[in-house]
Amino acid sequence: MSTLLLQLSDLHLFAEPDVLLREVPTRDSLGEVLEAVRGTGWEFDRVVVTGDFTHDERRETYEVAQELLEEWLDRCHVLPGNHDDRGLMREVFSGQAGGSDRGICFSQAVGGWRLIGIDTHVPGEVRGRVEQEMLDWLAGELAEHVAEPTIVFQHHPPIGVGSAWLDEIGLLDPGPYRDLITSSPQVRVVSCGHVHQESSGTLGTAVVLTVPSTGVQFVPLCRTARVDAIAPGFRVFALEDPADAVDASSVGWSSRVVRLPSISFPAVDV
Ligand SMILES: [Fe+2]
């Protein structure tokens, strides 16, 4: 029996329900995405939201997000993006935002896999960073659970996605983090938000994935920002039970992006 994960990202909600971001009504769009999630009929074992809950960083907006995600809160993990307020997230999502002063993070065993989430938020910065304390914590978790196939979730991708403007606002000083992942072959996947598009790359033996936003999409492989008319969506993972595998590096997994069937939002330059 596979373990099913749902990843949502980059909600960019506003406290006022009808505000548009790049012509996209982000609250309505999230509502449609969540309806599509329900429509799959899949029972997700965990839901991970990889940041940018809000665009206005207001408490009311986090409360709206919490209300919309209510039916998944008992199995939900939240991580901050650059458009988040870590303190407000902790207050509103008190049951889902784990960690300590080092940041919001989690490490859990699910279906024989290790799910880890790390905080890359830097207050006041668009770019992200894995602070030394978070890196040390991650290294400790990976060392302690070396035999478990592992997925790491975070907001900022640790590698470029081929768009100069997005790669410039990626992870600051990524070397030590990349070295850690590269030397931890049980890390099968690093899955991120931030770039509002589907992409796939590698870091050592790990596959690095990104996911669509639940609202605004960006055109891939662009020098400058351009909003894509492609529909919003979410990412799903199916993780095979590692019981029969020889080691953590040979356990099967699959992932796919599911998008809404259509949208009426226009593509615009930003
Ligand atoms: Fe975002």
Boltz pocket constraint, residues with backbone or C-beta under 6 A from the ligand:
constraints:
  - pocket:
      binder: B
      contacts: [[A, 10], [A, 12], [A, 51], [A, 52], [A, 81], [A, 83], [A, 194], [A, 195], [A, 196]]
      max_distance: 6.0
